[in-house]
Amino acid sequence: MNCGSREDRQRLLDAVTQRFAAPPGSLSAGHAAALKQLWQLAYREASTLAYADAFRAIMLAFAVATILVPLMRNVTPPAPSPNAH
């Protein structure tokens, strides 16, 4: 997956830092807010990918189980014993 070049990521970080540092805070507070926002975005995307991977694994397990159903042997019930009531 292509996440852009290092310069592109740095430009994005600088732009978000400037937006958050504008009137109420300092440059370092803006930088911290920008990093927090980027971390939340990365965490959300990673969580989404983890769920997708889990559901893909579940799908493969069900597909394999479905394919193996015809290979199962038939189990016949045991014959009743002559001493049974």
C-alpha positions in Angstrom: 0.0 0.0 0.0 1.4 3.4 -1.0 1.2 6.0 1.7 2.9 8.7 -0.2 6.5 10.0 0.1 8.1 11.2 3.3 7.8 14.8 2.0 4.1 14.4 1.4 3.5 13.1 4.9 5.6 15.9 6.4 3.7 18.5 4.4 0.4 17.0 5.7 1.7 17.1 9.3 2.9 20.7 8.9 -0.5 21.7 7.4 -2.5 20.1 10.2 -0.1 21.6 12.8 -0.6 25.1 11.4 -4.3 24.7 11.5 -4.4 23.5 15.1 -1.8 26.1 16.3 -3.6 29.1 14.8 -5.3 31.3 17.3 -5.7 29.5 20.7 -2.5 27.5 21.1 1.2 27.3 20.6 3.1 25.6 17.8 4.0 22.7 20.0 0.4 22.2 21.1 -0.7 22.3 17.4 2.0 19.7 16.6 0.7 17.4 19.4 -2.9 17.8 18.3 -1.9 17.0 14.7 -0.1 13.9 15.8 -3.0 12.8 17.9 -5.4 13.3 14.9 -3.1 11.4 12.6 -2.7 8.6 15.2 -6.5 8.3 15.5 -6.8 8.0 11.7 -4.1 5.3 11.5 -5.7 3.4 14.4 -9.1 3.5 12.7 -7.7 2.3 9.4 -5.7 -0.5 11.1 -8.8 -1.6 13.0 -10.9 -1.7 9.8 -8.2 -3.8 8.1 -8.0 -6.2 11.1 -11.8 -6.8 10.9 -11.6 -7.4 7.2 -8.8 -9.9 7.6 -10.7 -11.7 10.4 -13.8 -12.0 8.2 -11.7 -13.2 5.3 -10.3 -16.0 7.5 -13.8 -16.9 8.7 -15.0 -17.0 5.0 -12.2 -19.3 4.0 -12.9 -21.7 7.0 -16.6 -21.9 6.0 -15.6 -22.5 2.3 -13.2 -25.3 3.2 -15.9 -26.8 5.5 -18.5 -26.7 2.8 -16.1 -28.3 0.3 -15.3 -31.1 2.8 -19.0 -32.0 3.5 -19.3 -34.5 0.6 -16.2 -36.3 1.9 -17.9 -37.1 5.2 -18.8 -40.7 5.7 -22.3 -41.8 6.6 -22.7 -43.2 10.1 -25.3 -46.0 10.4 -27.1 -46.5 13.6 -26.0 -49.6 15.5 -28.2 -52.6 15.1 -30.5 -53.3 18.1 -29.2 -56.1 20.3 -31.4 -59.1 20.7 -31.4 -58.7 24.5 -32.9 -55.2 24.3 -36.4 -54.8 25.7 
